[in-house]
Amino acid sequence: MAGELKVDLGERTYKIHCGSGLLPEAGSLLKNLDLATPCLVVSNATIAGYYWPTLEQSLKAAGFQPHFALVPDGEEAKTLKVAAELYDAALAAGIERGAAIIALGGGVVGDVAGFVAATWLRGVPFIQLPTTLLAQVDASVGGKVAVNHPRGKNLIGAFYQPAAVIVDLATLATLPPREVRAGLAEVIKYGVIMDAGFFAYLEEHLECLLNGEGEVLETIVLRSCALKAEIVARDERESGLRAILNFGHTIGHALEAVSDFATYRHGEAVAMGMAAAARLAVRRGMFSEEETSRLVRLLQRAGLPVDLPAVEPAAFQAALVHDKKIHQGQLRMVLPERLGRVQVTPVSLEEIMAVIC
């Protein structure tokens, strides 16, 4: 089974290929992109152990000359130091203007590899081969690439679209259950911000999804990608509509920052952020208790946390103030109006602290 979507961005339009068993076909899918033969594959040791031999064989069979570079696991990879090491690897691999940098891994690998692709030689082709659910439904699509600053997540980055995204659903078979659950947070997010019918589908089919049923899995990945592709096509650089994709992320990013990016998976932090945003919306009288309960129940059924741990208020507020979504000194959050519809609105630190303490 396989599906195909387009992210329509004019001359930067690219395809999302989605199906089970696509990794062995990666070379042939990329052969049509008029790339130079050298390429640099960026991954981490865990993912490389599973998939590098298959990808290497596929790329070589299509006439590419693949080189390989490893980055650390987790958010430790998203630093300027690691990026500098990848620049050295790109130089050694002979990555020229038409040669691709390929991200094989989850969102972290895609972020740092994409940042390097955007800045090496002022930009070389970038390919996403996402291997986690979170990356497949969200991080690999839309062209946000970044590394972290010690005082905030993704503060150093760019908008840089991939030349192609190849989603092999079979890679999820080696994903730890915690990572699958973390990815579901971003899936649930799409239902809240854009598609109430999709939210209801998730409520009905969650157990099938958690059991790895292929048809349901392909449905939710393709629908998630289609929703994000629609938003990106309408607002590539987050000047308006695209900001709704940050639902749950303002509080989630602050939680990640105060825990040194080491305690929570990104999706876990986003899940707690979504629940908190819903409670804030209820306090404002703009979202119903009943729909908040539906959201919280679905997150809990997916095995995701919904209540924030105790945090040091000053450190948490400092992390909020350094959020990328500050506009003219005003913190903004995505708050739900009803399932399938949200708005971006100014909020105060006092409002946020009231729903997390």
CORFENCOR-V391582 format. One record per pair of residues at least 24 apart in sequence whose C-alpha atoms are under 10 Angstrom apart, sorted by sequence separation. I is the first residue (numbers start at 0). J is the second residue. D is the distance in whole Angstrom. If there is no record, write none. Layout:
I_J_D / I_J_D
This chain:
44_68_10 / 45_69_10 / 68_92_10 / 95_119_9 / 96_120_7 / 99_123_6 / 100_124_6 / 101_125_6 / 102_126_6 / 103_127_7 / 104_128_7 / 105_129_5 / 106_130_9 / 110_134_10 / 139_163_10 / 140_164_7 / 245_269_9 / 246_270_10 / 247_271_7 / 248_272_6 / 249_273_9 / 250_274_10 / 251_275_9 / 270_294_10 / 271_295_9 / 274_298_9 / 36_61_9 / 37_62_9 / 38_63_7 / 39_64_9 / 40_65_7 / 41_66_9 / 42_67_8 / 43_68_8 / 44_69_6 / 66_91_9 / 67_92_9 / 94_119_9 / 95_120_7 / 96_121_9 / 97_122_9 / 98_123_6 / 99_124_5 / 100_125_5 / 101_126_5 / 102_127_5 / 103_128_5 / 104_129_5 / 105_130_5 / 106_131_8 / 109_134_8 / 117_142_10 / 139_164_7 / 183_208_10 / 197_222_8 / 247_272_4 / 248_273_8 / 250_275_8 / 270_295_9 / 273_298_9 / 36_62_7 / 37_63_6 / 38_64_6 / 39_65_6 / 40_66_6 / 41_67_6 / 42_68_7 / 43_69_5 / 44_70_8 / 45_71_10 / 46_72_10 / 66_92_6 / 85_111_9 / 86_112_10 / 89_115_9 / 94_120_9 / 96_122_7 / 97_123_6 / 98_124_6 / 99_125_5 / 100_126_6 / 101_127_6 / 102_128_6 / 103_129_6 / 104_130_5 / 105_131_5 / 106_132_9 / 108_134_9 / 113_139_10 / 139_165_9 / 183_209_9 / 197_223_9 / 246_272_8 / 247_273_4 / 250_276_8 / 23_50_10 / 35_62_10 / 36_63_4 / 37_64_5 / 38_65_5 / 39_66_5 / 40_67_5 / 41_68_5 / 42_69_5 / 43_70_5 / 44_71_8 / 45_72_8 / 65_92_8 / 66_93_9 / 85_112_8 / 89_116_9 / 95_122_10 / 96_123_5 / 97_124_7 / 98_125_9 / 99_126_7 / 100_127_9 / 101_128_7 / 102_129_7 / 103_130_7 / 104_131_7 / 105_132_8 / 106_133_7 / 107_134_9 / 117_144_8 / 139_166_9 / 245_272_10 / 246_273_6 / 247_274_8 / 249_276_9 / 271_298_9 / 22_50_8 / 25_53_9 / 26_54_8 / 30_58_9 / 35_63_8 / 36_64_5 / 37_65_6 / 38_66_6 / 39_67_6 / 40_68_6 / 41_69_6 / 42_70_6 / 43_71_6 / 44_72_8 / 64_92_9 / 66_94_10 / 95_123_7 / 96_124_8 / 102_130_10 / 103_131_10 / 105_133_7 / 106_134_5 / 110_138_8 / 114_142_10 / 116_144_9 / 117_145_10 / 194_222_10 / 245_273_10 / 246_274_10 / 247_275_8 / 248_276_9 / 270_298_7 / 320_348_9 / 22_51_10 / 23_52_10 / 24_53_9 / 25_54_7 / 26_55_9 / 28_57_10 / 29_58_9 / 34_63_9 / 35_64_9 / 36_65_8 / 37_66_7 / 38_67_8 / 39_68_7 / 40_69_8 / 41_70_7 / 42_71_9 / 43_72_6 / 64_93_10 / 82_111_7 / 86_115_7 / 90_119_9 / 94_123_8 / 95_124_10 / 105_134_5 / 106_135_8 / 109_138_7 / 110_139_8 / 113_142_8 / 114_143_9 / 115_144_9 / 135_164_9 / 179_208_10 / 180_209_8 / 194_223_10 / 247_276_6 / 270_299_9 / 319_348_8 / 23_53_6 / 24_54_8 / 25_55_10 / 26_56_8 / 27_57_8 / 28_58_10 / 42_72_9 / 43_73_9 / 77_107_7 / 81_111_8 / 82_112_8 / 85_115_7 / 86_116_9 / 89_119_8 / 94_124_10 / 104_134_8 / 105_135_8 / 109_139_7 / 113_143_8 / 114_144_5 / 115_145_9 / 135_165_9 / 136_166_9 / 179_209_8 / 246_276_8 / 247_277_9 / 274_304_9 / 275_305_8 / 22_53_7 / 23_54_6 / 25_56_10 / 26_57_5 / 27_58_8 / 30_61_6 / 76_107_7 / 77_108_8 / 81_112_10 / 82_113_10 / 84_115_10 / 85_116_10 / 104_135_10 / 106_137_8 / 107_138_9 / 108_139_10 / 113_144_5 / 114_145_5 / 115_146_10 / 135_166_6 / 246_277_10 / 267_298_10 / 274_305_6 / 275_306_8 / 317_348_10 / 22_54_6 / 23_55_9 / 24_56_10 / 25_57_6 / 26_58_4 / 27_59_10 / 29_61_8 / 30_62_8 / 72_104_10 / 73_105_9 / 74_106_10 / 75_107_9 / 76_108_7 / 77_109_10 / 79_111_9 / 82_114_8 / 83_115_8 / 86_118_9 / 106_138_5 / 110_142_9 / 112_144_8 / 113_145_7 / 114_146_7 / 134_166_9 / 135_167_9 / 179_211_10 / 187_219_10 / 190_222_10 / 194_226_8 / 271_303_8 / 272_304_10 / 273_305_8 / 274_306_8 / 275_307_8 / 316_348_7 / 319_351_9 / 21_54_10 / 22_55_10 / 23_56_8 / 24_57_6 / 25_58_7 / 26_59_7 / 27_60_8 / 28_61_9 / 30_63_9 / 43_76_9 / 67_100_10 / 72_105_10 / 73_106_9 / 74_107_6 / 77_110_7 / 78_111_8 / 82_115_6 / 86_119_7 / 105_138_8 / 106_139_7 / 109_142_10 / 110_143_7 / 111_144_7 / 112_145_9 / 113_146_10 / 127_160_10 / 135_168_9 / 176_209_9 / 186_219_7 / 189_222_9 / 190_223_9 / 193_226_8 / 270_303_6 / 271_304_6 / 272_305_8 / 274_307_9 / 315_348_10 / 316_349_9 / 23_57_5 / 24_58_9 / 26_60_7 / 27_61_6 / 29_63_10 / 64_98_10 / 65_99_10 / 66_100_10 / 67_101_9 / 73_107_6 / 74_108_9 / 76_110_9 / 77_111_6 / 81_115_10 / 82_116_10 / 85_119_9 / 86_120_10 / 105_139_8 / 109_143_9 / 110_144_5 / 111_145_6 / 112_146_10 / 125_159_8 / 126_160_9 / 127_161_7 / 132_166_10 / 186_220_8 / 189_223_7 / 192_226_10 / 193_227_10 / 269_303_10 / 270_304_6 / 271_305_4 / 272_306_9 / 22_57_8 / 23_58_9 / 26_61_5 / 27_62_9 / 63_98_10 / 65_100_10 / 66_101_10 / 72_107_8 / 73_108_8 / 76_111_7 / 77_112_9 / 79_114_10 / 104_139_10 / 109_144_7 / 110_145_5 / 111_146_6 / 124_159_10 / 125_160_7 / 126_161_5 / 127_162_8 / 128_163_9 / 129_164_8 / 130_165_10 / 131_166_9 / 188_223_9 / 189_224_10 / 267_302_9 / 268_303_9 / 269_304_9 / 270_305_6 / 271_306_6 / 272_307_8 / 316_351_9 / 22_58_10 / 24_60_10 / 25_61_9 / 26_62_8 / 65_101_10 / 71_107_10 / 72_108_9 / 74_110_10 / 76_112_10 / 79_115_10 / 82_118_10 / 108_144_10 / 109_145_9 / 110_146_7 / 111_147_9 / 123_159_10 / 124_160_9 / 125_161_5 / 126_162_6 / 127_163_6 / 128_164_6 / 129_165_7 / 130_166_7 / 131_167_10 / 132_168_8 / 135_171_10 / 183_219_10 / 186_222_9 / 187_223_9 / 190_226_9 / 267_303_6 / 268_304_8 / 269_305_9 / 270_306_9 / 271_307_6 / 316_352_8 / 23_60_10 / 24_61_9 / 26_63_8 / 70_107_10 / 71_108_9 / 74_111_10 / 77_114_9 / 82_119_10 / 102_139_9 / 107_144_9 / 110_147_10 / 122_159_8 / 124_161_7 / 125_162_6 / 126_163_5 / 127_164_5 / 128_165_5 / 129_166_6 / 130_167_7 / 131_168_9 / 186_223_6 / 189_226_7 / 193_230_10 / 266_303_8 / 267_304_6 / 268_305_9 / 270_307_10 / 271_308_9 / 315_352_9 / 70_108_8 / 106_144_9 / 107_145_9 / 118_156_10 / 123_161_10 / 124_162_6 / 125_163_8 / 126_164_6 / 127_165_6 / 128_166_6 / 129_167_8 / 130_168_8 / 132_170_9 / 185_223_8 / 186_224_9 / 189_227_8 / 266_304_10 / 267_305_8 / 268_306_10 / 69_108_9 / 107_146_9 / 117_156_9 / 118_157_9 / 123_162_10 / 124_163_9 / 125_164_9 / 126_165_8 / 127_166_8 / 128_167_8 / 129_168_9 / 130_169_9 / 131_170_7 / 132_171_7 / 172_211_8 / 268_307_8 / 117_157_7 / 130_170_5 / 131_171_6 / 171_211_9 / 312_352_8 / 70_111_9 / 114_155_9 / 115_156_10 / 117_158_8 / 118_159_9 / 129_170_9 / 130_171_6 / 131_172_10 / 263_304_10 / 70_112_9 / 111_153_10 / 114_156_6 / 117_159_6 / 128_170_10 / 129_171_10 / 130_172_10 / 131_173_9 / 132_174_8 / 110_153_9 / 113_156_9 / 114_157_7 / 116_159_8 / 117_160_9 / 130_173_9 / 131_174_7 / 312_355_10 / 41_85_8 / 68_112_10 / 113_157_9 / 114_158_9 / 116_160_10 / 117_161_10 / 130_174_8 / 131_175_9 / 169_213_9 / 291_335_9 / 294_338_9 / 312_356_9 / 111_156_9 / 113_158_9 / 114_159_8 / 116_161_9 / 133_178_8 / 137_182_9 / 168_213_8 / 171_216_10 / 290_335_10 / 293_338_9 / 310_355_9 / 311_356_10 / 39_85_9 / 110_156_9 / 113_159_7 / 132_178_7 / 133_179_8 / 136_182_8 / 290_336_10 / 291_337_9 / 309_355_8 / 310_356_8 / 41_88_10 / 110_157_10 / 113_160_9 / 131_178_7 / 132_179_6 / 133_180_9 / 135_182_9 / 136_183_9 / 138_185_9 / 290_337_7 / 291_338_9 / 307_354_10 / 308_355_8 / 309_356_7 / 40_88_10 / 113_161_8 / 131_179_7 / 132_180_9 / 133_181_7 / 134_182_8 / 137_185_7 / 168_216_8 / 286_334_8 / 287_335_9 / 290_338_7 / 306_354_10 / 307_355_6 / 308_356_9 / 39_88_8 / 40_89_10 / 54_103_9 / 132_181_8 / 133_182_4 / 136_185_7 / 137_186_8 / 168_217_7 / 285_334_9 / 286_335_6 / 287_336_8 / 306_355_8 / 307_356_8 / 39_89_7 / 131_181_9 / 132_182_5 / 133_183_7 / 136_186_7 / 167_217_10 / 193_243_9 / 285_335_7 / 286_336_5 / 287_337_7 / 306_356_10 / 38_89_8 / 39_90_10 / 131_182_7 / 132_183_7 / 133_184_8 / 134_185_9 / 192_243_7 / 193_244_10 / 283_334_10 / 285_336_5 / 286_337_6 / 287_338_10 / 37_89_10 / 39_91_10 / 51_103_8 / 109_161_10 / 132_184_10 / 133_185_7 / 137_189_10 / 168_220_9 / 192_244_7 / 258_310_9 / 284_336_9 / 285_337_8 / 286_338_9 / 39_92_7 / 50_103_8 / 132_185_9 / 133_186_8 / 136_189_10 / 192_245_10 / 254_307_8 / 257_310_8 / 280_333_9 / 281_334_9 / 38_92_7 / 39_93_9 / 50_104_9 / 132_186_9 / 166_220_9 / 189_243_9 / 192_246_7 / 254_308_9 / 257_311_8 / 280_334_6 / 281_335_9 / 37_92_7 / 38_93_8 / 39_94_7 / 166_221_10 / 188_243_10 / 189_244_8 / 191_246_9 / 257_312_10 / 279_334_8 / 280_335_6 / 281_336_9 / 286_341_10 / 37_93_7 / 38_94_6 / 47_103_8 / 188_244_8 / 251_307_9 / 254_310_8 / 258_314_10 / 276_332_8 / 277_333_9 / 278_334_9 / 279_335_9 / 280_336_7 / 285_341_10 / 36_93_10 / 37_94_6 / 38_95_9 / 46_103_7 / 47_104_8 / 188_245_9 / 189_246_9 / 250_307_9 / 257_314_6 / 258_315_10 / 276_333_7 / 277_334_7 / 278_335_10 / 280_337_10 / 36_94_9 / 37_95_8 / 46_104_6 / 188_246_7 / 256_314_9 / 257_315_6 / 276_334_6 / 277_335_6 / 35_94_9 / 36_95_10 / 38_97_9 / 39_98_8 / 40_99_8 / 41_100_7 / 42_101_9 / 43_102_10 / 45_104_9 / 46_105_9 / 185_244_9 / 188_247_8 / 256_315_8 / 257_316_10 / 275_334_10 / 276_335_8 / 277_336_9 / 35_95_8 / 37_97_9 / 38_98_6 / 39_99_7 / 40_100_6 / 41_101_6 / 42_102_6 / 43_103_8 / 44_104_10 / 101_161_9 / 185_245_10 / 254_314_10 / 255_315_10 / 257_317_9 / 273_333_9 / 277_337_10 / 35_96_8 / 36_97_9 / 37_98_6 / 38_99_5 / 39_100_5 / 40_101_5 / 41_102_5 / 42_103_5 / 43_104_7 / 100_161_10 / 101_162_10 / 185_246_9 / 253_314_9 / 254_315_7 / 256_317_10 / 257_318_7 / 273_334_9 / 280_341_10 / 34_96_9 / 35_97_5 / 36_98_7 / 37_99_7 / 38_100_6 / 39_101_6 / 40_102_6 / 41_103_6 / 42_104_6 / 43_105_9 / 99_161_10 / 101_163_10 / 102_164_10 / 103_165_10 / 185_247_9 / 253_315_6 / 256_318_6 / 257_319_10 / 273_335_9 / 34_97_5 / 35_98_5 / 36_99_9 / 37_100_9 / 38_101_7 / 39_102_9 / 40_103_7 / 41_104_8 / 42_105_9 / 82_145_10 / 99_162_9 / 101_164_10 / 184_247_9 / 252_315_10 / 253_316_8 / 255_318_9 / 256_319_9 / 33_97_8 / 34_98_6 / 35_99_7 / 40_104_10 / 43_107_10 / 82_146_8 / 253_317_8 / 254_318_8 / 32_97_10 / 33_98_9 / 34_99_7 / 42_107_9 / 43_108_7 / 81_146_9 / 250_315_9 / 253_318_5 / 254_319_9 / 42_108_6 / 79_145_10 / 80_146_10 / 104_170_10 / 250_316_10 / 252_318_8 / 253_319_6 / 41_108_7 / 42_109_9 / 78_145_9 / 79_146_7 / 252_319_8 / 253_320_9 / 279_346_9 / 283_350_10 / 41_109_8 / 77_145_7 / 78_146_5 / 79_147_8 / 250_318_9 / 251_319_10 / 253_321_9 / 282_350_9 / 42_111_10 / 77_146_4 / 78_147_6 / 79_148_9 / 249_318_9 / 250_319_7 / 253_322_8 / 29_99_10 / 41_111_9 / 42_112_9 / 76_146_8 / 77_147_6 / 78_148_7 / 249_319_7 / 252_322_8 / 41_112_6 / 75_146_10 / 76_147_9 / 77_148_9 / 78_149_9 / 249_320_10 / 252_323_10 / 279_350_7 / 282_353_10 / 40_112_9 / 41_113_10 / 74_146_9 / 75_147_9 / 250_322_9 / 279_351_7 / 282_354_9 / 39_112_9 / 74_147_8 / 105_178_10 / 249_322_7 / 278_351_10 / 279_352_10 / 54_128_10 / 248_322_9 / 249_323_9 / 279_353_8 / 280_354_10 / 77_152_9 / 78_153_10 / 160_235_9 / 249_324_8 / 276_351_8 / 278_353_10 / 279_354_6 / 77_153_8 / 79_155_9 / 159_235_10 / 248_324_10 / 249_325_10 / 275_351_8 / 278_354_7 / 279_355_9 / 39_116_10 / 78_155_9 / 158_235_8 / 159_236_10 / 275_352_10 / 277_354_9 / 278_355_9 / 74_152_9 / 77_155_10 / 158_236_7 / 275_353_10 / 276_354_8 / 157_236_9 / 158_237_9 / 245_324_9 / 275_354_6 / 276_355_10 / 50_130_9 / 185_265_9 / 186_266_10 / 274_354_10 / 275_355_7 / 184_265_9 / 185_266_7 / 188_269_9 / 249_330_9 / 274_355_10 / 181_263_9 / 182_264_9 / 184_266_5 / 185_267_10 / 188_270_9 / 191_273_9 / 242_324_8 / 249_331_8 / 250_332_9 / 136_219_8 / 137_220_9 / 140_223_10 / 141_224_10 / 181_264_6 / 182_265_8 / 183_266_7 / 184_267_7 / 187_270_9 / 249_332_7 / 272_355_9 / 46_130_8 / 132_216_10 / 136_220_5 / 140_224_7 / 180_264_10 / 181_265_7 / 182_266_6 / 183_267_9 / 184_268_9 / 185_269_8 / 248_332_8 / 249_333_8 / 271_355_9 / 46_131_10 / 135_220_7 / 136_221_8 / 139_224_9 / 140_225_10 / 181_266_4 / 182_267_9 / 184_269_7 / 185_270_8 / 188_273_8 / 247_332_8 / 248_333_9 / 38_124_10 / 39_125_10 / 40_126_9 / 42_128_10 / 135_221_9 / 136_222_9 / 137_223_7 / 138_224_10 / 141_227_7 / 178_264_8 / 180_266_8 / 181_267_5 / 184_270_6 / 187_273_10 / 246_332_7 / 247_333_7 / 38_125_10 / 133_220_10 / 136_223_5 / 137_224_7 / 140_227_7 / 141_228_7 / 177_264_8 / 178_265_9 / 179_266_9 / 180_267_8 / 181_268_9 / 182_269_10 / 183_270_9 / 184_271_9 / 245_332_8 / 246_333_5 / 247_334_9 / 40_128_10 / 132_220_8 / 135_223_9 / 136_224_5 / 140_228_7 / 141_229_10 / 178_266_8 / 181_269_9 / 182_270_10 / 245_333_7 / 246_334_7 / 34_123_10 / 35_124_10 / 135_224_8 / 136_225_9 / 137_226_10 / 138_227_10 / 141_230_9 / 142_231_9 / 177_266_10 / 178_267_9 / 181_270_8 / 184_273_9 / 242_331_10 / 243_332_9 / 244_333_8 / 245_334_10 / 246_335_8 / 34_124_8 / 136_226_10 / 137_227_7 / 141_231_6 / 177_267_9 / 242_332_9 / 243_333_6 / 136_227_8 / 137_228_10 / 140_231_8 / 141_232_9 / 202_293_9 / 209_300_10 / 242_333_8 / 243_334_9 / 32_124_10 / 143_235_9 / 202_294_9 / 205_297_8 / 209_301_8 / 243_335_10 / 141_234_10 / 142_235_8 / 143_236_9 / 208_301_10 / 209_302_10 / 141_235_7 / 142_236_9 / 143_237_10 / 199_293_10 / 202_296_9 / 203_297_10 / 206_300_9 / 141_236_9 / 198_293_10 / 202_297_6 / 205_300_8 / 206_301_9 / 246_341_8 / 198_294_9 / 201_297_8 / 202_298_10 / 205_301_7 / 246_342_9 / 29_126_9 / 243_340_9 / 244_341_10 / 246_343_9 / 199_297_10 / 202_300_9 / 243_341_7 / 245_343_9 / 153_252_9 / 191_290_10 / 198_297_9 / 202_301_10 / 243_342_7 / 141_241_10 / 152_252_7 / 201_301_10 / 242_342_9 / 243_343_7 / 151_252_8 / 152_253_8 / 242_343_7 / 250_351_8 / 151_253_8 / 240_342_9 / 249_351_10 / 250_352_10 / 25_128_9 / 150_253_10 / 152_255_8 / 191_294_8 / 240_343_9 / 151_255_9 / 152_256_7 / 190_294_10 / 239_343_9 / 151_256_6 / 250_355_9 / 22_128_8 / 150_256_7 / 151_257_9 / 188_294_9 / 21_128_10 / 137_244_9 / 149_256_8 / 150_257_9 / 152_259_10 / 187_294_8 / 22_130_10 / 148_256_10 / 151_259_10 / 152_260_9 / 147_256_10 / 150_259_9 / 151_260_10 / 149_259_8 / 187_297_8 / 188_298_10 / 149_260_10 / 187_298_8 / 15_127_9 / 16_128_10 / 147_260_10 / 184_297_10 / 183_297_10 / 184_298_7 / 187_301_9 / 183_298_8 / 184_301_8 / 17_135_9 / 180_298_9 / 183_301_7 / 184_302_10 / 182_301_10 / 183_302_9 / 184_303_8 / 15_135_10 / 50_170_8 / 180_300_10 / 181_301_9 / 183_303_9 / 184_304_10 / 49_170_9 / 180_301_6 / 181_302_9 / 182_303_10 / 179_301_9 / 180_302_6 / 181_303_7 / 179_302_10 / 180_303_7 / 181_304_10 / 15_139_9 / 46_170_9 / 49_173_8 / 15_140_8 / 177_302_8 / 14_140_10 / 176_302_10 / 177_303_9 / 13_140_10 / 46_173_9 / 34_162_10 / 46_174_9 / 32_162_8 / 32_163_9 / 133_265_9 / 29_162_9 / 133_266_7 / 6_140_8 / 29_163_8 / 6_141_8 / 28_163_9 / 29_164_10 / 28_164_10 / 29_165_9 / 28_165_8 / 25_164_10 / 199_338_10 / 25_165_7 / 198_338_8 / 24_165_9 / 25_166_10 / 192_333_9 / 197_338_10 / 198_339_8 / 25_167_9 / 192_334_9 / 195_337_9 / 196_338_9 / 197_339_9 / 22_165_8 / 24_167_10 / 191_334_10 / 192_335_7 / 195_338_5 / 196_339_8 / 21_165_7 / 22_166_8 / 23_167_9 / 191_335_7 / 192_336_9 / 193_337_10 / 194_338_7 / 195_339_4 / 21_166_7 / 22_167_6 / 191_336_9 / 192_337_9 / 193_338_8 / 194_339_4 / 195_340_8 / 15_161_10 / 20_166_9 / 21_167_5 / 22_168_9 / 191_337_8 / 192_338_7 / 193_339_4 / 194_340_8 / 13_160_8 / 14_161_9 / 15_162_10 / 16_163_8 / 17_164_8 / 18_165_8 / 19_166_8 / 20_167_6 / 21_168_8 / 22_169_9 / 191_338_5 / 192_339_5 / 193_340_6 / 11_159_10 / 12_160_9 / 13_161_7 / 14_162_8 / 15_163_6 / 16_164_6 / 17_165_6 / 18_166_6 / 19_167_5 / 20_168_7 / 21_169_8 / 22_170_9 / 190_338_7 / 191_339_5 / 192_340_5 / 193_341_8 / 11_160_7 / 12_161_9 / 13_162_6 / 14_163_5 / 15_164_5 / 16_165_5 / 17_166_5 / 18_167_5 / 19_168_5 / 20_169_6 / 21_170_9 / 189_338_10 / 190_339_6 / 191_340_7 / 192_341_5 / 11_161_8 / 12_162_8 / 13_163_5 / 14_164_6 / 15_165_6 / 16_166_6 / 17_167_6 / 18_168_6 / 19_169_5 / 20_170_8 / 188_338_10 / 189_339_8 / 190_340_9 / 191_341_8 / 192_342_9 / 11_162_8 / 12_163_9 / 13_164_8 / 14_165_8 / 15_166_7 / 16_167_8 / 17_168_7 / 18_169_8 / 19_170_8 / 188_339_9 / 189_340_10 / 8_160_9 / 19_171_10 / 6_160_10 / 6_163_10 / 5_163_9 / 107_265_10 / 5_164_10 / 106_265_9 / 4_164_10 / 3_164_10 / 3_165_9 / 3_166_10 / 2_166_10 / 1_166_10 / 1_167_9 / 151_317_10 / 152_318_9 / 1_168_9 / 150_317_9 / 151_318_7 / 154_321_9 / 0_168_10 / 150_318_7 / 151_319_9 / 154_322_8 / 155_323_10 / 151_320_10 / 152_321_9 / 153_322_9 / 154_323_7 / 151_321_6 / 152_322_8 / 153_323_8 / 150_321_7 / 151_322_7 / 152_323_8 / 150_322_9 / 151_323_8 / 74_255_10 / 75_259_10 / 74_259_9 / 75_260_8 / 74_260_6 / 75_261_9 / 73_260_8 / 74_261_8 / 73_261_8 / 74_264_10 / 73_264_9 / 74_265_10 / 19_213_8 / 18_213_9 / 18_216_10 / 19_217_9 / 18_217_7 / 17_217_8 / 18_220_10 / 17_220_8 / 18_221_9 / 17_221_7 / 16_221_9 / 15_221_9 / 17_224_10 / 15_224_8 / 15_225_9 / 0_213_9 / 15_228_9 / 0_214_9 / 2_217_8 / 1_217_8 / 2_218_10 / 0_217_8 / 4_221_8 / 3_221_8 / 4_222_10 / 6_224_9 / 2_221_7 / 5_224_9 / 6_225_8 / 1_221_10 / 4_224_8 / 5_225_8 / 8_228_10 / 12_232_9 / 4_225_7 / 6_227_9 / 7_228_8 / 3_225_10 / 6_228_5 / 7_229_8 / 5_228_7 / 6_229_7 / 8_231_8 / 9_232_9 / 4_228_8 / 5_229_9 / 6_230_9 / 7_231_8 / 8_232_6 / 6_231_7 / 7_232_5 / 8_233_9 / 6_232_6 / 7_233_9 / 8_234_10 / 5_232_10 / 6_233_10 / 8_235_8 / 7_235_10
